[in-house]
């Protein structure tokens, strides 16, 4: 995956769709909540030391 693809939200959605295919929607929602909470925590506590990328 190229750097441009890693920054493309539609590519990230494709990755998540493939990972959660055939699994309950609640699994996807729980993962996305965890991810959002994690990003919020890190951005508040360590704004100069974190990043996120899809690979």
C-alpha positions in Angstrom: 0.0 0.0 0.0 1.4 3.4 -1.0 1.6 6.4 1.3 -1.2 8.0 -0.6 -3.4 5.0 -0.2 -2.7 4.9 3.5 -4.0 8.5 3.8 -7.2 7.7 1.8 -10.2 7.1 4.1 -11.9 5.0 1.4 -8.9 2.6 1.4 -9.1 2.4 5.2 -12.8 1.6 4.9 -12.0 -1.2 2.4 -9.6 -2.7 4.8 -12.0 -2.6 7.7 -14.8 -4.0 5.5 -12.6 -7.0 4.5 -11.5 -7.6 8.1 -15.1 -7.5 9.5 -16.8 -9.3 6.6 -19.0 -12.0 7.9 -18.7 -10.8 11.5 -21.5 -9.1 13.5 -21.8 -5.3 13.0 -21.4 -4.9 16.7 -17.8 -6.2 16.4 -17.0 -3.4 13.9 -18.7 -0.8 16.1 -16.9 -1.9 19.2 -13.6 -1.8 17.3 -14.3 1.7 15.9 -15.3 2.9 19.4 -12.1 1.5 20.8 -10.1 3.2 18.1 -11.8 6.6 18.5 -11.3 6.4 22.3 -7.7 5.5 21.8 -7.0 8.4 19.4 -8.8 10.8 21.8 -6.7 9.6 24.8 -3.4 9.8 22.9 -4.1 13.2 21.3 -5.0 14.7 24.7 -2.1 13.1 26.7 0.6 12.9 24.1 -0.2 15.3 21.3 3.4 15.5 20.1 4.2 11.7 20.1 1.6 9.7 18.3 0.2 8.9 14.8 -2.0 6.4 13.1 -1.8 4.8 9.7 -3.6 1.9 7.9 -1.4 -0.7 6.3 
